Amino acid sequence: MYCDSDSYPSVMAACGFVYRHTDRVLGMVLQPPVTFIDVGANVGFVTLLACSKVRSKGGRIVAHCFEPDPGVFTWLSRNQSLNSNLFEIVANPWAVGATEGEGELTISARPGWSTMAHEPPGGFSFLPKAGKTMVRVATLDTYCREHGLSPTVIKIDVEGLEKEVLAGARTILEHSRPYLIIEINPLRLAAAGTSGEDLILQLSRLRYRLFHIDLRCAKSNRHAKRDEWRGLPEVKQNDLVMGQDFDALALPEELVVGS
């Protein structure tokens, strides 16, 4: 696997320290054959984990990745080529949002932090800015329709624009009912003009419920059984703390009721 060796978070992720809880959950939800969509793919950390999980089960997986940051996309493309004899990976240098078109990407000097959020007059306090560029913006509904896809799992990590991605995926979320692995980052969400509470409400309207991937992120260790799925506690509002981000698993509510 290729990554930026000058980036400590990237090296830690490549060594397996960052996504170990995500890796465990992927093993729970990936049953071949799999169509995996990675929105905000970075260099392909989670995509490669998903592909490895399915291959270890002797199954087939096709992964479709989206990464608009030009520098990061270079690393993603190298990993796609490196693993081309093992996995089917499609790499797209685009952002994903609520509508098709173009948008302005603020590029971060720290890989993986670039954002499509509108930059305030004083800049982003959390983002070491390296420049700006215009990028294509796709919607998952259009992309899946054009490619004949019914996704099994969608991972979304787009630095605060998660609601926009969901808004452009209403049809596939209603009809395919995929699992969602989604980042909850209150600071980035606030910078994009929304909040973790708004994101949970949007998921609820789509008939999804949100569960912790890393049990350490749950503020309470006591959860009723109805608020768990296979031992994963449901995300509550008091888990949404500014400055503390975490990944979560969003499940179609019919799976929770039937578990």
C-alpha positions as CSV (number, residue, x, y, z in Angstrom):
1,M,0.0,0.0,0.0
2,Y,1.2,3.5,-0.9
3,C,0.7,6.5,1.4
4,D,2.4,9.8,2.2
5,S,5.2,8.8,4.5
6,D,5.5,12.4,5.7
7,S,2.0,12.3,7.1
8,Y,1.9,10.6,10.6
9,P,-1.9,9.9,10.4
10,S,-1.4,8.3,7.0
11,V,1.4,6.0,8.3
12,M,-0.6,5.1,11.4
13,A,-3.6,4.2,9.2
14,A,-1.5,2.1,6.8
15,C,-0.1,0.2,9.8
16,G,-3.7,-0.6,10.9
17,F,-4.0,1.5,14.0
18,V,-6.7,4.0,12.8
19,Y,-9.3,1.7,11.2
20,R,-9.1,-1.4,13.4
21,H,-12.7,-0.9,14.6
22,T,-13.9,-0.2,11.1
23,D,-12.2,-3.4,10.0
24,R,-14.1,-5.4,12.6
25,V,-17.4,-3.9,11.5
26,L,-16.7,-4.6,7.8
27,G,-16.3,-8.2,8.7
28,M,-19.8,-8.1,10.2
29,V,-21.6,-6.5,7.3
30,L,-19.7,-7.6,4.1
31,Q,-21.3,-10.7,2.6
32,P,-20.3,-11.4,-1.0
33,P,-21.0,-10.4,-3.7
34,V,-20.4,-6.8,-2.6
35,T,-20.7,-3.4,-4.3
36,F,-18.7,-1.0,-2.1
37,I,-18.7,2.8,-2.6
38,D,-16.1,4.9,-0.8
39,V,-16.9,8.6,-0.7
40,G,-13.9,10.6,0.5
41,A,-11.6,7.6,-0.2
42,N,-8.3,9.2,0.8
43,V,-5.6,6.9,-0.5
44,G,-8.0,3.9,-0.2
45,F,-7.4,2.7,3.3
46,V,-11.0,1.5,3.9
47,T,-11.5,0.3,0.3
48,L,-8.5,-2.0,0.6
49,L,-9.7,-3.3,4.0
50,A,-13.2,-4.0,2.5
51,C,-11.7,-5.8,-0.6
52,S,-9.4,-7.9,1.6
53,K,-12.3,-8.9,3.8
54,V,-14.4,-10.1,0.9
55,R,-11.5,-11.8,-0.8
56,S,-10.8,-13.7,2.4
57,K,-14.3,-15.1,2.2
58,G,-13.8,-16.2,-1.4
59,G,-16.2,-13.7,-2.7
60,R,-16.3,-10.9,-5.3
61,I,-16.3,-7.2,-4.5
62,V,-16.2,-4.1,-6.8
63,A,-15.2,-0.9,-5.2
64,H,-16.0,2.6,-6.5
65,C,-13.9,5.4,-4.9
66,F,-14.3,9.1,-5.0
67,E,-11.5,11.5,-3.9
68,P,-11.4,15.1,-5.2
69,D,-8.1,16.2,-3.7
70,P,-5.6,16.0,-6.6
71,G,-2.6,15.1,-4.5
72,V,-4.4,12.4,-2.5
73,F,-6.0,11.0,-5.6
74,T,-2.5,10.4,-7.0
75,W,-1.8,8.0,-4.0
76,L,-5.3,6.4,-4.5
77,S,-4.5,5.7,-8.2
78,R,-1.2,4.2,-7.2
79,N,-2.9,1.8,-4.8
80,Q,-5.5,1.0,-7.4
81,S,-2.7,0.0,-9.8
82,L,-0.7,-1.8,-7.2
83,N,-3.7,-4.1,-6.3
84,S,-5.3,-4.4,-9.8
85,N,-4.5,-8.1,-10.0
86,L,-6.3,-8.7,-6.8
87,F,-9.2,-6.3,-6.6
88,E,-11.7,-4.5,-8.9
89,I,-11.4,-0.8,-7.9
90,V,-12.7,2.2,-9.9
91,A,-11.1,5.5,-8.9
92,N,-13.0,8.8,-9.6
93,P,-11.2,12.2,-9.0
94,W,-14.5,13.8,-8.1
95,A,-16.4,15.2,-5.1
96,V,-19.9,13.9,-4.2
97,G,-22.7,16.1,-3.2
98,A,-26.4,16.9,-3.4
99,T,-26.4,18.0,-7.0
100,E,-24.3,17.4,-10.1
101,G,-22.0,20.2,-11.2
102,E,-18.8,21.8,-10.1
103,G,-17.6,23.1,-6.7
104,E,-14.6,24.7,-5.0
105,L,-12.4,22.5,-3.0
106,T,-10.2,24.0,-0.3
107,I,-7.0,21.9,-0.3
108,S,-5.4,21.1,3.0
109,A,-1.7,20.9,3.6
110,R,-2.5,17.9,5.8
111,P,-3.7,15.0,3.6
112,G,-7.3,14.0,4.1
113,W,-8.5,17.3,5.5
114,S,-9.5,19.1,2.2
115,T,-13.1,20.2,2.2
116,M,-15.9,21.4,0.0
117,A,-17.4,23.6,2.8
118,H,-17.7,27.3,2.0
119,E,-14.6,29.0,3.5
120,P,-15.4,31.8,6.0
121,P,-13.7,35.2,5.6
122,G,-11.1,34.3,8.3
123,G,-10.4,30.9,6.9
124,F,-10.9,27.5,8.6
125,S,-9.4,27.5,12.0
126,F,-8.7,23.7,11.9
127,L,-7.3,23.5,8.3
128,P,-3.8,24.4,7.2
129,K,-4.7,25.7,3.8
130,A,-2.6,24.9,0.7
131,G,-4.8,26.3,-2.0
132,K,-8.1,25.9,-3.9
133,T,-9.2,24.2,-7.0
134,M,-12.5,23.5,-8.9
135,V,-13.6,19.9,-9.0
136,R,-16.4,18.0,-10.6
137,V,-19.3,17.1,-8.2
138,A,-21.3,13.9,-8.8
139,T,-24.3,12.5,-7.0
140,L,-24.5,8.9,-6.0
141,D,-28.0,8.5,-7.4
142,T,-26.9,9.6,-10.9
143,Y,-23.6,7.6,-10.7
144,C,-25.3,4.4,-9.6
145,R,-28.1,4.8,-12.2
146,E,-25.5,5.3,-15.0
147,H,-23.4,2.4,-13.9
148,G,-26.2,0.0,-12.9
149,L,-25.1,-0.2,-9.3
150,S,-27.0,-1.4,-6.2
151,P,-24.5,-0.6,-3.4
152,T,-24.1,-3.0,-0.5
153,V,-22.0,-0.7,1.7
154,I,-21.3,3.1,1.4
155,K,-18.5,4.7,3.4
156,I,-18.8,8.5,3.7
157,D,-16.0,10.7,5.1
158,V,-16.2,14.2,3.5
159,E,-15.1,16.6,6.2
160,G,-18.6,17.9,7.2
161,L,-20.5,17.5,3.9
162,E,-22.0,14.2,4.8
163,K,-25.5,15.6,4.6
164,E,-24.9,16.7,1.1
165,V,-23.8,13.3,0.0
166,L,-26.9,11.7,1.6
167,A,-29.2,14.3,-0.1
168,G,-27.8,13.2,-3.5
169,A,-28.3,9.5,-2.7
170,R,-32.0,9.4,-1.6
171,T,-33.1,7.0,-4.4
172,I,-30.4,4.4,-3.7
173,L,-30.8,4.7,0.1
174,E,-34.6,4.1,-0.3
175,H,-34.3,1.2,-2.8
176,S,-30.9,-0.5,-2.1
177,R,-30.9,0.1,1.7
178,P,-27.1,-0.2,1.9
179,Y,-25.1,-0.2,5.2
180,L,-23.5,3.2,5.8
181,I,-20.1,3.8,7.5
182,I,-20.1,7.5,8.2
183,E,-17.8,10.0,10.0
184,I,-19.4,12.1,12.7
185,N,-17.2,15.2,13.2
186,P,-19.1,18.0,15.0
187,L,-16.4,20.6,14.3
188,R,-16.4,19.9,10.5
189,L,-20.2,19.8,10.5
190,A,-20.4,23.1,12.2
191,A,-18.0,24.6,9.6
192,A,-20.3,23.4,6.9
193,G,-23.3,25.1,8.6
194,T,-24.9,22.0,10.1
195,S,-24.5,19.7,13.1
196,G,-24.3,16.1,14.3
197,E,-27.9,16.4,15.5
198,D,-29.0,17.5,12.0
199,L,-27.2,14.5,10.5
200,I,-28.8,12.0,12.8
201,L,-32.2,13.6,12.1
202,Q,-31.6,13.3,8.3
203,L,-30.6,9.6,8.7
204,S,-33.8,9.1,10.8
205,R,-35.9,10.5,8.1
206,L,-34.3,8.1,5.7
207,R,-35.2,5.3,8.2
208,Y,-31.6,4.7,9.3
209,R,-30.3,4.3,12.9
210,L,-26.7,5.1,13.9
211,F,-24.4,2.9,16.0
212,H,-20.9,3.3,17.4
213,I,-18.1,1.4,15.7
214,D,-15.7,2.2,18.5
215,L,-17.3,1.4,21.8
216,R,-15.0,3.9,23.6
217,C,-16.8,6.8,21.9
218,A,-20.1,6.0,23.6
219,K,-20.5,8.3,26.6
220,S,-22.6,5.8,28.5
221,N,-21.7,2.2,29.0
222,R,-25.2,1.3,29.9
223,H,-27.6,0.8,26.9
224,A,-30.9,-1.0,26.8
225,K,-30.8,-4.0,24.4
226,R,-33.2,-2.2,22.1
227,D,-30.5,0.5,21.7
228,E,-27.9,-2.0,20.5
229,W,-27.1,-3.9,17.4
230,R,-24.8,-6.9,17.7
231,G,-23.3,-5.3,20.8
232,L,-22.8,-1.9,19.1
233,P,-24.5,0.9,21.2
234,E,-26.7,3.5,19.4
235,V,-25.3,7.0,19.0
236,K,-27.0,9.4,21.4
237,Q,-27.0,13.2,21.3
238,N,-24.7,13.4,24.3
239,D,-22.1,11.6,22.3
240,L,-21.8,14.6,20.0
241,V,-19.0,16.6,21.5
242,M,-17.3,19.4,19.7
243,G,-13.7,18.5,18.9
244,Q,-14.3,14.7,19.2
245,D,-15.0,12.9,15.9
246,F,-15.8,9.2,15.4
247,D,-17.0,6.8,12.8
248,A,-20.4,5.2,13.0
249,L,-22.5,2.5,11.3
250,A,-25.9,3.6,10.0
251,L,-28.3,0.7,9.6
252,P,-31.7,0.5,7.8
253,E,-34.1,0.5,10.7
254,E,-35.8,-2.7,9.5
255,L,-32.5,-4.6,10.2
256,V,-32.4,-3.3,13.7
257,V,-36.0,-4.2,14.5
258,G,-35.4,-7.7,13.1
259,S,-32.1,-8.3,14.9
